[in-house]
């Protein structure tokens, strides 16, 4: 019998929050795209929401994935959801208040 971890992250070597350290490397526009990416919208809907071309959305996402050290768009979207409180600037956002009420978890710095 092998000693397999019950944690899927440990077994696969995944670290869903590894990209947090790269958030400060993103431009304001890339942060906006990342925040919207976490909503699950496709490229066409993202382009419409941002009033930009679909290929520009694809370029932003490629840079975001690279800067955050992720491998896929999906990983970046998951990270977006996990760090919504750090990306969202809307003071009336229900998601932001839910995290703040539960003591805003610290976002690690790259230092």
N, CA, C and O atoms as CSV, one atom per row, in Angstrom:
chain,resi,resn,atom,element,x,y,z
A,1,UNK,N,N,0.845,-1.195,0.000
A,1,UNK,CA,C,0.000,0.000,0.000
A,1,UNK,C,C,0.877,1.241,0.000
A,1,UNK,O,O,1.792,1.364,0.815
A,2,UNK,N,N,0.594,2.164,-0.922
A,2,UNK,CA,C,1.370,3.398,-0.989
A,2,UNK,C,C,0.771,4.439,-0.065
A,2,UNK,O,O,-0.419,4.397,0.251
A,3,UNK,N,N,1.585,5.350,0.356
A,3,UNK,CA,C,1.154,6.415,1.247
A,3,UNK,C,C,0.759,7.627,0.398
A,3,UNK,O,O,1.545,8.559,0.230
A,4,UNK,N,N,-0.470,7.604,-0.135
A,4,UNK,CA,C,-0.959,8.701,-0.971
A,4,UNK,C,C,-1.650,9.744,-0.119
A,4,UNK,O,O,-2.456,9.430,0.758
A,5,UNK,N,N,-1.316,10.984,-0.397
A,5,UNK,CA,C,-1.970,12.084,0.286
A,5,UNK,C,C,-3.422,12.155,-0.151
A,5,UNK,O,O,-3.745,11.877,-1.306
A,6,UNK,N,N,-4.291,12.526,0.769
A,6,UNK,CA,C,-5.688,12.713,0.413
A,6,UNK,C,C,-5.915,14.098,-0.181
A,6,UNK,O,O,-6.997,14.387,-0.691
A,7,UNK,N,N,-4.904,14.948,-0.115
A,7,UNK,CA,C,-5.011,16.301,-0.667
A,7,UNK,C,C,-4.668,16.271,-2.153
A,7,UNK,O,O,-3.546,15.936,-2.534
A,8,UNK,N,N,-5.631,16.619,-2.974
A,8,UNK,CA,C,-5.404,16.624,-4.422
A,8,UNK,C,C,-4.307,17.611,-4.813
A,8,UNK,O,O,-3.568,17.360,-5.765
A,9,UNK,N,N,-4.190,18.712,-4.107
A,9,UNK,CA,C,-3.157,19.697,-4.427
A,9,UNK,C,C,-1.766,19.106,-4.196
A,9,UNK,O,O,-0.872,19.254,-5.028
A,10,UNK,N,N,-1.597,18.442,-3.069
A,10,UNK,CA,C,-0.293,17.831,-2.779
A,10,UNK,C,C,0.020,16.716,-3.756
A,10,UNK,O,O,1.150,16.604,-4.231
A,11,UNK,N,N,-0.973,15.888,-4.061
A,11,UNK,CA,C,-0.752,14.766,-4.984
A,11,UNK,C,C,-0.337,15.236,-6.363
A,11,UNK,O,O,0.540,14.636,-6.986
A,12,UNK,N,N,-0.949,16.292,-6.841
A,12,UNK,CA,C,-0.685,16.759,-8.207
A,12,UNK,C,C,0.377,17.844,-8.275
A,12,UNK,O,O,0.806,18.216,-9.367
A,13,UNK,N,N,0.803,18.352,-7.141
A,13,UNK,CA,C,1.784,19.428,-7.124
A,13,UNK,C,C,1.182,20.784,-7.454
A,13,UNK,O,O,1.910,21.740,-7.722
A,14,UNK,N,N,-0.138,20.873,-7.436
A,14,UNK,CA,C,-0.824,22.129,-7.743
A,14,UNK,C,C,-0.764,23.069,-6.543
A,14,UNK,O,O,-0.780,22.638,-5.390
A,15,UNK,N,N,-0.695,24.334,-6.837
A,15,UNK,CA,C,-0.742,25.354,-5.796
A,15,UNK,C,C,-1.640,26.470,-6.308
A,15,UNK,O,O,-1.175,27.373,-7.002
A,16,UNK,N,N,-2.928,26.413,-5.969
A,16,UNK,CA,C,-3.890,27.345,-6.559
A,16,UNK,C,C,-3.635,28.807,-6.237
A,16,UNK,O,O,-4.154,29.676,-6.937
A,17,UNK,N,N,-2.875,29.109,-5.230
A,17,UNK,CA,C,-2.633,30.509,-4.883
A,17,UNK,C,C,-1.211,30.961,-5.178
A,17,UNK,O,O,-0.806,32.045,-4.757
A,18,UNK,N,N,-0.463,30.160,-5.882
A,18,UNK,CA,C,0.920,30.504,-6.204
A,18,UNK,C,C,1.008,31.853,-6.928
A,18,UNK,O,O,1.966,32.599,-6.724
A,19,UNK,N,N,0.036,32.166,-7.756
A,19,UNK,CA,C,0.059,33.393,-8.535
A,19,UNK,C,C,-0.179,34.663,-7.749
A,19,UNK,O,O,0.000,35.756,-8.287
A,20,UNK,N,N,-0.575,34.553,-6.494
A,20,UNK,CA,C,-0.828,35.743,-5.680
A,20,UNK,C,C,0.396,36.649,-5.657
A,20,UNK,O,O,0.275,37.874,-5.642
A,21,UNK,N,N,1.554,36.046,-5.655
A,21,UNK,CA,C,2.782,36.837,-5.586
A,21,UNK,C,C,2.988,37.696,-6.831
A,21,UNK,O,O,3.755,38.657,-6.785
A,22,UNK,N,N,2.326,37.377,-7.935
A,22,UNK,CA,C,2.489,38.134,-9.160
A,22,UNK,C,C,1.460,39.224,-9.376
A,22,UNK,O,O,1.535,39.947,-10.370
A,23,UNK,N,N,0.500,39.364,-8.471
A,23,UNK,CA,C,-0.551,40.368,-8.663
A,23,UNK,C,C,0.005,41.774,-8.837
A,23,UNK,O,O,-0.532,42.556,-9.621
A,24,UNK,N,N,1.056,42.101,-8.129
A,24,UNK,CA,C,1.618,43.449,-8.222
A,24,UNK,C,C,2.318,43.693,-9.557
A,24,UNK,O,O,2.653,44.835,-9.871
A,25,UNK,N,N,2.545,42.645,-10.346
A,25,UNK,CA,C,3.169,42.786,-11.662
A,25,UNK,C,C,2.149,43.120,-12.742
A,25,UNK,O,O,2.523,43.475,-13.859
A,26,UNK,N,N,0.859,43.008,-12.418
A,26,UNK,CA,C,-0.191,43.265,-13.395
A,26,UNK,C,C,-0.479,44.753,-13.521
A,26,UNK,O,O,-0.413,45.494,-12.541
A,27,UNK,N,N,-0.801,45.184,-14.741
A,27,UNK,CA,C,-1.252,46.555,-14.947
A,27,UNK,C,C,-2.682,46.663,-14.412
A,27,UNK,O,O,-3.321,45.650,-14.128
A,28,UNK,N,N,-3.172,47.877,-14.277
A,28,UNK,CA,C,-4.547,48.065,-13.814
A,28,UNK,C,C,-5.534,47.401,-14.772
A,28,UNK,O,O,-6.520,46.812,-14.331
A,29,UNK,N,N,-5.279,47.490,-16.071
A,29,UNK,CA,C,-6.167,46.877,-17.061
A,29,UNK,C,C,-6.123,45.358,-16.938
A,29,UNK,O,O,-7.161,44.703,-17.030
A,30,UNK,N,N,-4.952,44.796,-16.733
A,30,UNK,CA,C,-4.834,43.343,-16.560
A,30,UNK,C,C,-5.564,42.893,-15.300
A,30,UNK,O,O,-6.179,41.827,-15.291
A,31,UNK,N,N,-5.504,43.690,-14.239
A,31,UNK,CA,C,-6.250,43.357,-13.022
A,31,UNK,C,C,-7.750,43.370,-13.303
A,31,UNK,O,O,-8.488,42.521,-12.804
A,32,UNK,N,N,-8.194,44.331,-14.102
A,32,UNK,CA,C,-9.604,44.411,-14.464
A,32,UNK,C,C,-10.022,43.180,-15.274
A,32,UNK,O,O,-11.086,42.607,-15.040
A,33,UNK,N,N,-9.184,42.783,-16.219
A,33,UNK,CA,C,-9.465,41.596,-17.028
A,33,UNK,C,C,-9.469,40.358,-16.136
A,33,UNK,O,O,-10.349,39.507,-16.266
A,34,UNK,N,N,-8.501,40.247,-15.238
A,34,UNK,CA,C,-8.431,39.100,-14.331
A,34,UNK,C,C,-9.678,39.016,-13.460
A,34,UNK,O,O,-10.236,37.935,-13.273
A,35,UNK,N,N,-10.110,40.141,-12.932
A,35,UNK,CA,C,-11.315,40.162,-12.099
A,35,UNK,C,C,-12.517,39.664,-12.893
A,35,UNK,O,O,-13.309,38.867,-12.389
A,36,UNK,N,N,-12.655,40.126,-14.121
A,36,UNK,CA,C,-13.766,39.677,-14.967
A,36,UNK,C,C,-13.606,38.214,-15.379
A,36,UNK,O,O,-14.598,37.503,-15.541
A,37,UNK,N,N,-12.371,37.767,-15.548
A,37,UNK,CA,C,-12.116,36.373,-15.910
A,37,UNK,C,C,-12.692,35.434,-14.854
A,37,UNK,O,O,-13.168,34.345,-15.174
A,38,UNK,N,N,-12.645,35.860,-13.608
A,38,UNK,CA,C,-13.178,35.056,-12.515
A,38,UNK,C,C,-14.689,34.906,-12.540
A,38,UNK,O,O,-15.239,34.090,-11.801
A,39,UNK,N,N,-15.371,35.679,-13.376
A,39,UNK,CA,C,-16.830,35.558,-13.479
A,39,UNK,C,C,-17.237,34.419,-14.399
A,39,UNK,O,O,-18.400,34.018,-14.428
A,40,UNK,N,N,-16.256,33.892,-15.162
A,40,UNK,CA,C,-16.556,32.793,-16.066
A,40,UNK,C,C,-16.970,33.227,-17.462
A,40,UNK,O,O,-17.345,32.385,-18.278
A,41,UNK,N,N,-16.911,34.526,-17.756
A,41,UNK,CA,C,-17.275,35.005,-19.086
A,41,UNK,C,C,-16.286,34.501,-20.128
A,41,UNK,O,O,-15.102,34.326,-19.838
A,42,UNK,N,N,-16.774,34.272,-21.331
A,42,UNK,CA,C,-15.918,33.901,-22.450
A,42,UNK,C,C,-15.261,35.137,-23.039
A,42,UNK,O,O,-15.570,36.261,-22.645
A,43,UNK,N,N,-14.351,34.924,-23.985
A,43,UNK,CA,C,-13.613,36.046,-24.580
A,43,UNK,C,C,-14.527,37.073,-25.241
A,43,UNK,O,O,-14.305,38.277,-25.112
A,44,UNK,N,N,-15.543,36.607,-25.943
A,44,UNK,CA,C,-16.444,37.543,-26.624
A,44,UNK,C,C,-17.170,38.429,-25.609
A,44,UNK,O,O,-17.276,39.640,-25.802
A,45,UNK,N,N,-17.664,37.826,-24.535
A,45,UNK,CA,C,-18.363,38.603,-23.508
A,45,UNK,C,C,-17.404,39.544,-22.778
A,45,UNK,O,O,-17.766,40.674,-22.448
A,46,UNK,N,N,-16.183,39.074,-22.528
A,46,UNK,CA,C,-15.187,39.937,-21.890
A,46,UNK,C,C,-14.896,41.148,-22.774
A,46,UNK,O,O,-14.800,42.273,-22.285
A,47,UNK,N,N,-14.756,40.910,-24.072
A,47,UNK,CA,C,-14.485,42.003,-25.014
A,47,UNK,C,C,-15.622,43.015,-25.003
A,47,UNK,O,O,-15.387,44.224,-25.008
A,48,UNK,N,N,-16.849,42.518,-24.989
A,48,UNK,CA,C,-18.002,43.423,-24.954
A,48,UNK,C,C,-18.032,44.226,-23.659
A,48,UNK,O,O,-18.283,45.431,-23.673
A,49,UNK,N,N,-17.778,43.565,-22.561
A,49,UNK,CA,C,-17.792,44.228,-21.254
A,49,UNK,C,C,-16.712,45.309,-21.166
A,49,UNK,O,O,-16.931,46.363,-20.568
A,50,UNK,N,N,-15.561,45.046,-21.757
A,50,UNK,CA,C,-14.423,45.961,-21.680
A,50,UNK,C,C,-14.347,46.933,-22.857
A,50,UNK,O,O,-13.502,47.827,-22.880
A,51,UNK,N,N,-15.235,46.748,-23.830
A,51,UNK,CA,C,-15.249,47.586,-25.042
A,51,UNK,C,C,-13.912,47.532,-25.779
A,51,UNK,O,O,-13.373,48.559,-26.191
A,52,UNK,N,N,-13.389,46.322,-25.935
A,52,UNK,CA,C,-12.143,46.107,-26.670
A,52,UNK,C,C,-12.333,44.923,-27.610
A,52,UNK,O,O,-13.334,44.211,-27.529
A,53,UNK,N,N,-11.377,44.719,-28.493
A,53,UNK,CA,C,-11.439,43.611,-29.438
A,53,UNK,C,C,-11.197,42.274,-28.724
A,53,UNK,O,O,-10.509,42.207,-27.706
A,54,UNK,N,N,-11.776,41.234,-29.282
A,54,UNK,CA,C,-11.621,39.904,-28.694
A,54,UNK,C,C,-10.152,39.466,-28.688
A,54,UNK,O,O,-9.698,38.825,-27.740
A,55,UNK,N,N,-9.420,39.809,-29.736
A,55,UNK,CA,C,-8.007,39.404,-29.761
A,55,UNK,C,C,-7.200,40.167,-28.710
A,55,UNK,O,O,-6.176,39.672,-28.240
A,56,UNK,N,N,-7.653,41.371,-28.338
A,56,UNK,CA,C,-6.998,42.118,-27.260
A,56,UNK,C,C,-7.236,41.420,-25.929
A,56,UNK,O,O,-6.345,41.360,-25.083
A,57,UNK,N,N,-8.440,40.895,-25.749
A,57,UNK,CA,C,-8.742,40.119,-24.541
A,57,UNK,C,C,-7.807,38.915,-24.464
A,57,UNK,O,O,-7.235,38.634,-23.411
A,58,UNK,N,N,-7.657,38.210,-25.575
A,58,UNK,CA,C,-6.780,37.035,-25.606
A,58,UNK,C,C,-5.344,37.417,-25.252
A,58,UNK,O,O,-4.664,36.685,-24.533
A,59,UNK,N,N,-4.886,38.554,-25.753
A,59,UNK,CA,C,-3.522,39.013,-25.447
A,59,UNK,C,C,-3.385,39.346,-23.964
A,59,UNK,O,O,-2.384,38.996,-23.338
A,60,UNK,N,N,-4.391,40.024,-23.399
A,60,UNK,CA,C,-4.365,40.336,-21.960
A,60,UNK,C,C,-4.309,39.043,-21.145
A,60,UNK,O,O,-3.511,38.930,-20.215
A,61,UNK,N,N,-5.143,38.085,-21.486
A,61,UNK,CA,C,-5.198,36.831,-20.727
A,61,UNK,C,C,-3.876,36.085,-20.820
A,61,UNK,O,O,-3.408,35.530,-19.826
A,62,UNK,N,N,-3.274,36.066,-21.991
A,62,UNK,CA,C,-1.980,35.393,-22.149
A,62,UNK,C,C,-0.924,36.038,-21.255
A,62,UNK,O,O,-0.137,35.338,-20.619
A,63,UNK,N,N,-0.906,37.381,-21.206
A,63,UNK,CA,C,0.065,38.075,-20.343
A,63,UNK,C,C,-0.226,37.819,-18.865
A,63,UNK,O,O,0.695,37.641,-18.068
A,64,UNK,N,N,-1.507,37.802,-18.503
A,64,UNK,CA,C,-1.900,37.554,-17.106
A,64,UNK,C,C,-1.448,36.162,-16.670
A,64,UNK,O,O,-0.845,35.996,-15.609
A,65,UNK,N,N,-1.748,35.169,-17.500
A,65,UNK,CA,C,-1.367,33.787,-17.189
A,65,UNK,C,C,0.147,33.703,-17.003
A,65,UNK,O,O,0.628,33.065,-16.067
A,66,UNK,N,N,0.888,34.342,-17.890
A,66,UNK,CA,C,2.348,34.324,-17.814
A,66,UNK,C,C,2.854,35.037,-16.561
A,66,UNK,O,O,3.672,34.487,-15.824
A,67,UNK,N,N,2.378,36.244,-16.319
A,67,UNK,CA,C,2.847,37.026,-15.172
A,67,UNK,C,C,2.530,36.352,-13.840
A,67,UNK,O,O,3.286,36.486,-12.879
A,68,UNK,N,N,1.423,35.636,-13.785
A,68,UNK,CA,C,1.028,34.987,-12.530
A,68,UNK,C,C,1.617,33.586,-12.387
A,68,UNK,O,O,1.396,32.916,-11.378
A,69,UNK,N,N,2.358,33.148,-13.386
A,69,UNK,CA,C,2.994,31.830,-13.311
A,69,UNK,C,C,2.000,30.682,-13.384
A,69,UNK,O,O,2.253,29.595,-12.865
A,70,UNK,N,N,0.879,30.927,-14.025
A,70,UNK,CA,C,-0.132,29.886,-14.179
A,70,UNK,C,C,0.107,29.165,-15.504
A,70,UNK,O,O,0.902,29.615,-16.330
A,71,UNK,N,N,-0.581,28.052,-15.697
A,71,UNK,CA,C,-0.420,27.303,-16.942
A,71,UNK,C,C,-1.616,27.485,-17.865
A,71,UNK,O,O,-1.494,27.347,-19.082
A,72,UNK,N,N,-2.767,27.793,-17.288
A,72,UNK,CA,C,-3.980,27.886,-18.096
A,72,UNK,C,C,-4.833,29.072,-17.675
A,72,UNK,O,O,-4.673,29.645,-16.597
A,73,UNK,N,N,-5.734,29.409,-18.567
A,73,UNK,CA,C,-6.726,30.450,-18.304
A,73,UNK,C,C,-7.587,30.055,-17.095
A,73,UNK,O,O,-7.928,30.900,-16.267
A,74,UNK,N,N,-7.924,28.794,-17.005
A,74,UNK,CA,C,-8.748,28.312,-15.897
A,74,UNK,C,C,-8.044,28.530,-14.562
A,74,UNK,O,O,-8.675,28.949,-13.592
A,75,UNK,N,N,-6.754,28.251,-14.504
A,75,UNK,CA,C,-6.014,28.471,-13.261
A,75,UNK,C,C,-6.035,29.953,-12.880
A,75,UNK,O,O,-6.178,30.292,-11.705
A,76,UNK,N,N,-5.896,30.823,-13.859
A,76,UNK,CA,C,-5.954,32.265,-13.592
A,76,UNK,C,C,-7.345,32.659,-13.099
A,76,UNK,O,O,-7.472,33.493,-12.202
A,77,UNK,N,N,-8.389,32.060,-13.681
A,77,UNK,CA,C,-9.758,32.364,-13.261
A,77,UNK,C,C,-9.992,31.914,-11.819
A,77,UNK,O,O,-10.631,32.625,-11.044
A,78,UNK,N,N,-9.481,30.746,-11.460
A,78,UNK,CA,C,-9.611,30.255,-10.080
A,78,UNK,C,C,-8.893,31.208,-9.130
A,78,UNK,O,O,-9.420,31.556,-8.073
A,79,UNK,N,N,-7.701,31.622,-9.509
A,79,UNK,CA,C,-6.949,32.570,-8.687
A,79,UNK,C,C,-7.722,33.873,-8.529
A,79,UNK,O,O,-7.733,34.468,-7.452
A,80,UNK,N,N,-8.368,34.314,-9.603
A,80,UNK,CA,C,-9.167,35.534,-9.550
A,80,UNK,C,C,-10.243,35.442,-8.484
A,80,UNK,O,O,-10.460,36.386,-7.724
A,81,UNK,N,N,-10.905,34.318,-8.432
A,81,UNK,CA,C,-11.962,34.129,-7.433
A,81,UNK,C,C,-11.362,34.119,-6.024
A,81,UNK,O,O,-11.936,34.692,-5.098
A,82,UNK,N,N,-10.216,33.470,-5.868
A,82,UNK,CA,C,-9.586,33.376,-4.548
A,82,UNK,C,C,-9.098,34.725,-4.022
A,82,UNK,O,O,-9.053,34.940,-2.811
A,83,UNK,N,N,-8.735,35.632,-4.927
A,83,UNK,CA,C,-8.190,36.922,-4.497
A,83,UNK,C,C,-9.111,38.078,-4.874
A,83,UNK,O,O,-8.667,39.219,-5.000
A,84,UNK,N,N,-10.380,37.779,-5.050
A,84,UNK,CA,C,-11.355,38.812,-5.421
A,84,UNK,C,C,-11.245,40.028,-4.502
A,84,UNK,O,O,-11.286,41.169,-4.963
A,85,UNK,N,N,-11.108,39.781,-3.234
A,85,UNK,CA,C,-11.041,40.876,-2.259
A,85,UNK,C,C,-9.851,41.803,-2.509
A,85,UNK,O,O,-9.912,42.983,-2.166
A,86,UNK,N,N,-8.775,41.290,-3.098
A,86,UNK,CA,C,-7.599,42.110,-3.367
A,86,UNK,C,C,-7.706,42.840,-4.707
A,86,UNK,O,O,-7.047,43.859,-4.916
A,87,UNK,N,N,-8.531,42.321,-5.606
A,87,UNK,CA,C,-8.671,42.920,-6.934
A,87,UNK,C,C,-9.824,43.912,-7.023
A,87,UNK,O,O,-9.735,44.904,-7.745
A,88,UNK,N,N,-10.889,43.654,-6.305
A,88,UNK,CA,C,-12.111,44.434,-6.433
A,88,UNK,C,C,-11.989,45.757,-5.668
A,88,UNK,O,O,-11.620,45.786,-4.494
A,89,UNK,N,N,-12.307,46.835,-6.362
A,89,UNK,CA,C,-12.239,48.156,-5.737
A,89,UNK,C,C,-13.617,48.715,-5.409
A,89,UNK,O,O,-13.731,49.828,-4.895
A,90,UNK,N,N,-14.662,47.949,-5.703
A,90,UNK,CA,C,-16.037,48.382,-5.452
A,90,UNK,C,C,-16.339,48.260,-3.960
A,90,UNK,O,O,-16.418,47.153,-3.427
A,91,UNK,N,N,-16.506,49.391,-3.294
A,91,UNK,CA,C,-16.741,49.381,-1.849
A,91,UNK,C,C,-18.103,48.796,-1.480
A,91,UNK,O,O,-18.338,48.471,-0.316
A,92,UNK,N,N,-19.002,48.656,-2.456
A,92,UNK,CA,C,-20.320,48.094,-2.196
A,92,UNK,C,C,-20.440,46.632,-2.616
A,92,UNK,O,O,-21.533,46.067,-2.581
A,93,UNK,N,N,-19.342,46.022,-3.010
A,93,UNK,CA,C,-19.341,44.636,-3.479
A,93,UNK,C,C,-19.656,43.689,-2.322
A,93,UNK,O,O,-18.981,43.706,-1.293
A,94,UNK,N,N,-20.678,42.874,-2.499
A,94,UNK,CA,C,-21.076,41.922,-1.451
A,94,UNK,C,C,-19.980,40.906,-1.178
A,94,UNK,O,O,-19.783,40.499,-0.033
A,95,UNK,N,N,-19.269,40.495,-2.213
A,95,UNK,CA,C,-18.179,39.522,-2.039
A,95,UNK,C,C,-17.065,40.109,-1.192
A,95,UNK,O,O,-16.508,39.439,-0.323
A,96,UNK,N,N,-16.748,41.361,-1.455
A,96,UNK,CA,C,-15.683,42.044,-0.709
A,96,UNK,C,C,-16.065,42.183,0.761
A,96,UNK,O,O,-15.235,41.973,1.646
A,97,UNK,N,N,-17.315,42.536,1.017
A,97,UNK,CA,C,-17.770,42.686,2.404
A,97,UNK,C,C,-17.792,41.346,3.124
A,97,UNK,O,O,-17.511,41.295,4.321
A,98,UNK,N,N,-18.112,40.283,2.443
A,98,UNK,CA,C,-18.149,38.958,3.078
A,98,UNK,C,C,-16.765,38.567,3.568
A,98,UNK,O,O,-16.626,38.007,4.655
A,99,UNK,N,N,-15.739,38.858,2.770
A,99,UNK,CA,C,-14.376,38.540,3.173
A,99,UNK,C,C,-13.933,39.464,4.290
A,99,UNK,O,O,-13.327,39.015,5.263
A,100,UNK,N,N,-14.229,40.756,4.162
A,100,UNK,CA,C,-13.837,41.727,5.176
A,100,UNK,C,C,-14.470,41.391,6.525
A,100,UNK,O,O,-13.827,41.519,7.567
A,101,UNK,N,N,-15.714,40.968,6.501
A,101,UNK,CA,C,-16.409,40.615,7.736
A,101,UNK,C,C,-15.747,39.427,8.427
A,101,UNK,O,O,-15.784,39.308,9.652
A,102,UNK,N,N,-15.145,38.557,7.631
A,102,UNK,CA,C,-14.490,37.376,8.184
A,102,UNK,C,C,-13.005,37.625,8.368
A,102,UNK,O,O,-12.203,36.693,8.299
A,103,UNK,N,N,-12.636,38.866,8.601
A,103,UNK,CA,C,-11.248,39.286,8.734
A,103,UNK,C,C,-10.502,39.040,7.449
A,103,UNK,O,O,-10.115,37.912,7.140
A,104,UNK,N,N,-10.305,40.100,6.709
A,104,UNK,CA,C,-9.651,40.074,5.409
A,104,UNK,C,C,-8.342,39.302,5.504
A,104,UNK,O,O,-7.421,39.732,6.198
A,105,UNK,N,N,-8.248,38.148,4.804
A,105,UNK,CA,C,-7.016,37.373,4.883
A,105,UNK,C,C,-5.875,38.121,4.211
A,105,UNK,O,O,-6.084,38.767,3.184
A,106,UNK,N,N,-4.688,38.046,4.763
A,106,UNK,CA,C,-3.567,38.776,4.186
A,106,UNK,C,C,-3.158,38.175,2.834
A,106,UNK,O,O,-3.187,36.960,2.638
A,107,UNK,N,N,-2.782,39.056,1.920
A,107,UNK,CA,C,-2.238,38.609,0.646
A,107,UNK,C,C,-0.733,38.654,0.792
A,107,UNK,O,O,-0.175,39.713,1.080
A,108,UNK,N,N,-0.052,37.516,0.599
A,108,UNK,CA,C,1.401,37.500,0.775
A,108,UNK,C,C,2.107,38.463,-0.162
A,108,UNK,O,O,1.689,38.647,-1.305
A,109,UNK,N,N,3.165,39.072,0.318
A,109,UNK,CA,C,3.943,39.967,-0.542
A,109,UNK,C,C,5.085,39.176,-1.152
A,109,UNK,O,O,5.473,38.122,-0.648
A,110,UNK,N,N,5.610,39.698,-2.233
A,110,UNK,CA,C,6.680,39.003,-2.943
A,110,UNK,C,C,8.025,39.166,-2.234
A,110,UNK,O,O,9.010,38.538,-2.621
A,111,UNK,N,N,8.070,39.987,-1.222
A,111,UNK,CA,C,9.326,40.277,-0.520
A,111,UNK,C,C,9.841,39.128,0.270
A,111,UNK,O,O,10.889,39.238,0.907
